[in-house]
Amino acid sequence: MKKSYLYLLLTACFLIFILISRSYTAQWTKETHFSTPLEALMNVNGPSLKVLEIIDERIYEGDNYGYIFFYTQLNEPKDYYVVSEFKKETNGWKFVSMFGGGPVEKHEKSYYFYSGGYEDGKQFGLANPEVSYVRRGNREAEIVPLQNNLKIWFIYKPSLEDLEYNLEFYDDKGELIER
């Protein structure tokens, strides 16, 4: 008789454990996956940079990746831009990472600042007002306009072949800007 009570008690404990773990898993999944990348950004847990203003959002549906560019504050409002990355999974969009892009100010060679590569799946940097477009080999970067006519240039999924070429910055007349 004692064995049957012990067996019944262990079975009940096991069932309760299963129910609690399923409930916790469902709650965790619900809290980490969202219907849009923007919703995922606004629900980032842990240390992150405060979103002052969304600059732009780029979605690459075929690859299930999305990027949100936004302003944050280091010293003054909107003095720094950030790129955040999201992945679309079966149950929604999930925050992947956040990259500090850099200060939003004109520099003598600000168009030279960049980050990322083949392994990262993206490459981006800041361009001065005189830069109209950016190329790397046969790839033309996407341009995201910022305040004061500054621009973020962004290359999604550069290939190894793309990375064999130097970044080239062109003015609105199509002339190469010397660095």
C-alpha positions as CSV (number, residue, x, y, z in Angstrom):
1,M,0.0,0.0,0.0
2,K,2.8,2.4,0.9
3,K,4.4,1.7,-2.5
4,S,1.2,2.6,-4.4
5,Y,0.9,5.9,-2.5
6,L,4.6,6.6,-3.2
7,Y,4.0,5.8,-6.8
8,L,0.9,8.0,-7.0
9,L,2.8,10.9,-5.3
10,L,5.7,10.6,-7.6
11,T,3.4,10.5,-10.7
12,A,1.5,13.6,-9.4
13,C,4.8,15.4,-8.8
14,F,6.0,14.5,-12.3
15,L,2.8,15.7,-13.9
16,I,2.9,19.0,-12.0
17,F,6.5,19.4,-13.1
18,I,5.6,18.8,-16.7
19,L,2.7,21.3,-16.5
20,I,4.8,24.0,-14.9
21,S,7.7,23.6,-17.3
22,R,5.3,23.7,-20.3
23,S,3.7,26.9,-18.9
24,Y,7.1,28.5,-18.3
25,T,8.3,27.5,-21.8
26,A,5.1,28.9,-23.4
27,Q,5.5,32.2,-21.4
28,W,9.2,32.5,-22.3
29,T,8.5,31.9,-26.0
30,K,5.7,34.4,-26.0
31,E,7.9,37.0,-24.3
32,T,10.9,36.6,-26.7
33,H,9.1,36.3,-30.0
34,F,7.0,39.2,-31.4
35,S,4.9,39.9,-34.5
36,T,7.3,42.6,-35.8
37,P,11.0,43.5,-35.3
38,L,9.9,46.9,-33.9
39,E,7.8,45.1,-31.2
40,A,10.8,42.9,-30.4
41,L,13.1,45.9,-30.1
42,M,10.7,47.7,-27.7
43,N,10.7,44.5,-25.5
44,V,14.5,43.9,-25.3
45,N,15.4,42.6,-21.9
46,G,18.7,43.4,-20.3
47,P,21.2,46.1,-21.1
48,S,20.4,48.0,-24.2
49,L,20.5,51.5,-25.6
50,K,17.4,53.6,-25.3
51,V,15.5,54.1,-28.5
52,L,14.9,57.9,-29.0
53,E,13.7,57.7,-32.6
54,I,13.4,55.0,-35.2
55,I,15.4,56.0,-38.3
56,D,14.5,53.1,-40.7
57,E,13.6,49.5,-40.8
58,R,14.9,47.0,-43.4
59,I,13.3,43.5,-43.7
60,Y,14.9,40.7,-45.8
61,E,12.0,38.3,-46.0
62,G,13.8,35.6,-48.0
63,D,16.4,35.3,-45.3
64,N,14.1,36.0,-42.4
65,Y,16.3,38.8,-41.1
66,G,15.4,42.4,-40.2
67,Y,17.4,45.5,-39.1
68,I,16.2,48.6,-37.3
69,F,18.3,51.7,-37.3
70,F,17.6,54.2,-34.5
71,Y,19.0,57.2,-32.6
72,T,20.0,57.0,-29.0
73,Q,21.8,59.4,-26.7
74,L,25.3,59.2,-25.3
75,N,25.8,62.9,-24.5
76,E,23.0,64.8,-26.3
77,P,19.8,63.5,-27.8
78,K,20.1,61.7,-31.1
79,D,23.9,62.0,-31.1
80,Y,24.6,58.3,-31.8
81,Y,23.0,55.7,-34.2
82,V,22.5,52.1,-33.5
83,V,21.8,49.1,-35.8
84,S,19.7,46.2,-34.2
85,E,19.3,42.8,-35.8
86,F,16.3,40.5,-35.7
87,K,15.6,37.0,-36.9
88,K,12.1,35.7,-37.9
89,E,11.5,32.2,-36.5
90,T,8.4,30.1,-36.7
91,N,6.8,31.8,-33.7
92,G,7.7,35.4,-34.5
93,W,10.5,37.9,-34.6
94,K,13.4,37.5,-32.1
95,F,16.0,40.1,-31.1
96,V,19.5,38.9,-32.1
97,S,21.9,41.7,-31.3
98,M,22.5,45.4,-31.3
99,F,25.5,47.3,-32.7
100,G,26.6,50.8,-31.8
101,G,27.0,52.4,-35.2
102,G,28.8,55.5,-34.1
103,P,28.4,59.2,-33.4
104,V,26.1,61.1,-35.8
105,E,28.5,63.9,-36.7
106,K,30.5,64.9,-39.7
107,H,34.1,63.8,-39.6
108,E,36.9,64.4,-42.0
109,K,36.8,60.8,-43.0
110,S,33.6,59.5,-41.4
111,Y,32.7,57.6,-44.6
112,Y,35.6,55.4,-43.8
113,F,34.1,54.1,-40.5
114,Y,32.5,50.7,-40.9
115,S,31.7,47.5,-39.2
116,G,30.9,43.9,-40.1
117,G,31.8,41.5,-42.9
118,Y,31.1,38.2,-44.5
119,E,30.7,36.3,-41.2
120,D,28.4,38.9,-39.7
121,G,26.1,39.0,-42.7
122,K,26.2,42.8,-42.9
123,Q,28.5,45.7,-43.3
124,F,27.6,49.3,-42.5
125,G,29.1,52.7,-41.8
126,L,28.5,56.5,-41.7
127,A,28.9,58.7,-44.8
128,N,29.3,62.5,-45.0
129,P,26.8,64.7,-46.9
130,E,28.9,64.7,-50.1
131,V,28.6,61.0,-50.4
132,S,25.8,60.0,-52.8
133,Y,26.3,56.3,-53.0
134,V,28.7,53.6,-51.8
135,R,30.0,50.6,-53.8
136,R,32.0,47.5,-52.9
137,G,32.8,45.7,-56.1
138,N,29.6,45.2,-58.0
139,R,27.4,45.8,-54.9
140,E,25.9,49.1,-54.2
141,A,25.1,49.8,-50.5
142,E,21.7,50.8,-49.4
143,I,21.5,54.3,-48.1
144,V,19.7,55.3,-44.9
145,P,19.3,59.1,-44.5
146,L,20.2,60.7,-41.2
147,Q,19.9,64.2,-39.7
148,N,22.2,66.9,-41.1
149,N,22.4,65.1,-44.5
150,L,24.6,62.3,-43.0
151,K,23.9,58.8,-44.2
152,I,24.3,55.2,-43.0
153,W,25.4,52.9,-45.8
154,F,24.4,49.3,-45.4
155,I,25.4,46.1,-47.3
156,Y,23.4,43.1,-46.5
157,K,25.1,39.7,-46.9
158,P,28.4,40.8,-48.6
159,S,30.0,37.9,-50.4
160,L,33.6,36.9,-50.0
161,E,34.1,38.2,-53.6
162,D,32.5,41.6,-52.6
163,L,35.0,41.9,-49.7
164,E,37.9,41.5,-52.1
165,Y,37.2,45.1,-53.3
166,N,37.7,48.3,-51.4
167,L,34.8,50.4,-50.4
168,E,34.3,53.3,-52.9
169,F,32.4,56.5,-52.1
170,Y,30.9,58.6,-54.9
171,D,29.4,62.1,-55.0
172,D,26.2,63.1,-56.8
173,K,28.0,63.5,-60.1
174,G,29.2,59.9,-60.0
175,E,32.8,60.8,-59.2
176,L,34.9,58.8,-56.8
177,I,35.7,60.6,-53.6
178,E,39.3,60.2,-52.8
179,R,40.1,59.0,-49.3
